[in-house]
Amino acid sequence: MHTPTIHYKRIIQSIFANPQGWQNDLLVRDNIAFLRGFSETLKARFPLPKMNIYRGLLLPQSINAGDCLKPIRNRYYTSFSSCRDIALEFADPSHELSFLLAMNGNTKGFLVEHQPNDDEILYHWCWGAILNFYEGNFRPFYSQKEVILFQNGQNFILNSPL
């Protein structure tokens, strides 16, 4: 039998294990009411301080700082980090995290900085200890300080990472 905690944990682990998988978007879409309810329960029991979160991106050379990043159709969540340095690693074309994206060349790094509203947060890394999330194969994900947002149609402004 799956408890609500196990169900929530498995969805988050799926997102972590396969961050680009379209199946994850379907999983979030099909469980959106449950995920919203469960994350609301977590926020009520373990309130989160107002904070900035960051996302590092590699995008084509034709994109410029100050451009608006619009939501991608059929995406139901977006991953950020509460650690700016981690996001900068994802925005660095020469970093090992970005190797596969940078292989094609013609990419440059951008940083998105955002202060989320409580209703945007699907998962916050500090809940990992409460949920015994960062154990076994998921231990390395702790260092990313992941914050996952529901995709609510937000637009984000791109900044140059350096």
C-alpha angles and dihedrals in degrees: 000000000000117000118207089253093054091046092050092045093051092051091050091046089051090054091049095046095048109021095171097043117125087207088069091058090053090048091052092043093051092047100036097121091049093046093049091049095046094047089049089054091050092048091050093050096038108027117207123223119236105267143160118250128196140213124193117208139182111213137168120286089249090071118087137199109269093035117129118246107213124203118273112241114253094015112126101182141029127204124225136165128231086215115080092200091058091051090049089056090056089048094052111095091202096051119105091237089062098041097110094046094045094049091087091055123210091091132122132190128254135180126214117201117193138169104211126214114234092252091060096060116100096165136003122196093232088068089064093083091049091051095040085239102146098065131112114350092001096059093096091058092067092077091059091066089215122204115183119199130200107245100246097168093275119167117214128203115229118230128191106255097222 
